[in-house]
Amino acid sequence: MPTKELSSAELHLWNIVENNPEQIAKMSIVKLSQFANVSTATIVRTMQKMGYSGYTSYRESLKLKSKSNSAFSVLNDADDKIRHVITKNEIEMNNTLYNLSYSTIEDSISLTRQAKIIYIFARGLSESIANELMVKLQLTGKYCEFHSDPNIIKTMASKIKPNALAIFITLNGETEELVAATAILNKNEIPTLTFTTNPAGSIMPYSTMSFIGYMSKTNYFPEYEVRSRLPLQIMTRIFSDAYSVRTGFYESK
């Protein structure tokens, strides 16, 4: 874990929570503050530095681990560096699930059902996720297209009709052509659904609805834009599976 980034007070707190997981899982943030003799602000700041969205998500991860220690027995054998690699993915998964909104899932399904045609736009490593989503929607009988070429994305956006839905899959929400396309669609009052991990991304003001996952600050390939798309995969799969269930496609099989 990146303890070198912690202040002395934060390191003191982290040592306490790591050495007392069963007690901490049952403590409120106020009780932990008293137990560790640190402020609640220090608790939140420490958890965020360690890759969690806050104290609540850390407690939830403790509860999940206590229920499935056998499933994560690899953590007992791994050294600190490999353990961090494994838990990074666990943190991204848990926090992404924690961020999900039930109303967003249901409303996005309604938007998709109403649309006569679905356009999916993505670039780079997100393209494989977009392609998988397109295939799944097509299997349910929905007419769906996927485009990744930047010039086609911009051109297509200006031609989309009001009876359509545009889906954008973008890790950071800053890809120029995707942002430009959502701006055009927003101006033309075409509904859009965005899957991203950046709640402050430039694409957000133009999005009708959005799924926002959690992306870890740790990047094992810092010189390249190849960050994990795990949060996007989780959200798009939940969306497509939920769509299958709500439309009765799953029940018909």
N, C-alpha and C positions, 0 to 999 in steps of 0.2 A: 504494500500500500504506500501511497506517496506521502509518508510522514515528514519528509524534509520540507514540505510546504506548510506544515502546521506550526503555529506559535507554541510557546511553552504551555499556555493554558489549554490550548486545543489538543496538544499531545497528551497532556495530563488527563483530559476528558476521554480521549480515544482509548487510552490504556485501561481506563475504568470500564468503559462499555464493552471492550473486547474481552476483558477478564471476568465480566459478570453478565453474560448474555441472558440467562434465565431471569435474573432480577430485572434487568433493563427492559425486557420485553413486556413486563407488567407495569412499568412506570410511566406516568405522564411526564411531559416535558418539565413541569414545575417540580415534581418529585425528584427527577434526575438532577435538576438544577441545585436542589438542596443537598442531594446525596453526594454530588461531585463538587459542590461548592463553586459552581461557575454560573454565569448568567445564561438565560435562555437564548440570548443572541449568540453566545459562544457555541451553544449546542447546535443551533441551526447552521451557523457558519462552518463548524467542523464537519457536519454531515454533508454539506454541499461540497466541501473540499474533498471529501472521501468518495464522491460520486453519487450521492443520494440527493433527491429533490428536497428533502427536509427530514426532520426527526420521525415523522409519521411513517414515511416510506422505509426508513431504517428499521423501525420496530416491526413493520410488516415483513421485511426480509428475514428478520430473526424468527418470526412465527413460521414462515414458510420453511426455513431451514430445519426448525425443530420437528416439523411434520414429515420432512423428507430427507433425513440425514443419510439414509442408505442410498438415495438417488444421487447424492453429491459426495459419496465416499471418496471420489477422486481427490477432493480437496484435502483429505487427511494425508494422502501420499505425496501431493505436489509440494514443491518448494515455494517460497514466498512469491517469486516472480511469475511462475506458472499459475499459482493460485489467484494472483491478481488478474491474469489474462482470463481465467475462467469466470471469476466473480464480476468482471467488467460486463460480460454478456448477461449474467444473471441480473445485475443492476439495471441494465438497459431494458430487459424484458419486464421486470417487476415494476419499474417506474412508468414504462409505457402503458402497461395494463392499468396502473393506478390513475393515469391521466385520462383514461377513456371515459366518455360521457355516454350514458345510455340513450339520452335524447338525440345525441348526434348520430348514433348508429341507426335509430329508428327513422329520423328525418332524412338521412342520406339514402336509406332504402326507399323511402317514399319518392324522393327526387329521381332516383334511378328507375323506379317502376313507371313513373309518369313520362319519362323521356322516350321518344321514338328512336333516338340514336344516341350512342355514347361515344364521345371522343376522349381518348386517353393520351396525355402528353408527358414525356419524361426524357431525360438526357443522361448520358454516362452510365454509371453502374446501376442507376435506378431503372434502366430500360428493361432488364430481365424481370423485375417486379411488375412493371407495367404490362409486359407481354403475358405473364401468368394471369394477371387480373383480366385482361382482355379475353383470354381463352375461357376462363371460368364464366364470365358474363355471357359469352357466346354460347356456351353449353346450356345455359338456362333459357336460351332462345332470344337473347337481346342482341340487336344489331350493334356492333361495336368496332371501332377503328382505333389503331394505335399509331402515333406519329412521333418520331424522334429527331427528324431533320429540322434544324433551326429555321430555315427559310420556309419550309412547309408549315411549321407551327405558326409562324406569324401570318402567313397568307391564309391558312385554314381558319384561324380565329376570326377573321373579318367576314368569313362566308358562312359561319355556323348559324343555323336558324333557331328561333325561339323554342322549338319543340325538342331541343337537344339538351344534353348535359355534358359538360367538359370536366374531366378528372385530371388533376395535376399531381404528379408524384415527384417531390423535390426535397432532398435532405435538408438543405439550408434555406430554401425559399428565396434565393437570390439569383438564380439562373436568369440571365437577361431576357432571353426569348420567351421563357415561361412567364416571367413577370409582365412582359409586354403583351402577351396573349391574354392573360387574365384581365389586364386593364381594358383591352378592347372588348372582351366579353362582358365585363362589368358595365361598360358604357352602353352596350347593346342589350343589356338586361338579360343576358344568358346565364343561367345558374351554373356555378362551378363548385367542385368539391376538391379540396386540397389535402394531401397527405404530406406532412412535413415534421421536422423536429425543432423548428425555429419559430416560436410564437411571435417573434419580432421581425420575421422575414418580410422583405418588400412585397411579397406576393399576398400577404395576409389581408391588407385593406381591400383587396379586390375579390377575395374569396367569399362565396355565399356561405359555405360551411367548411369546416376543417377538422381533421384528426391531427392531434399534436402529440408526437411521441417524445421519448427522452433519449438524447444522445450523450454518451459519456464524453468528458473532456479529454480522455486519454486517446491518443492516436499513435498506433505502433508503426505507421508509415508517414511521419510528419512532413516529408517533402513532397508528398503526392496526395491528391484528392481521392483517396480510396477508403474513406471512413466506412464503418460498418453500416449496412442498410437494414440491420436486424429490426429496428423499430418500425421501419416502413413495411417490412415483410409481415410483421405481426399485425399491424393495423389493417393492411389490405386483405390479409387472409381472414381476419375477423369480419371485416365488411362483406367480403364475397360469400363466406359461409353463412353469415346472418341473412344475406340477400337470398341465398338458396333456400333457407328454412322459411323465411317469411313469404316467399313466392310459391311455396309448395313444391319446388323442384326436388328437394331432398326427400320429402314424404312420398313422392311418386315413384321412387326407385326401390 
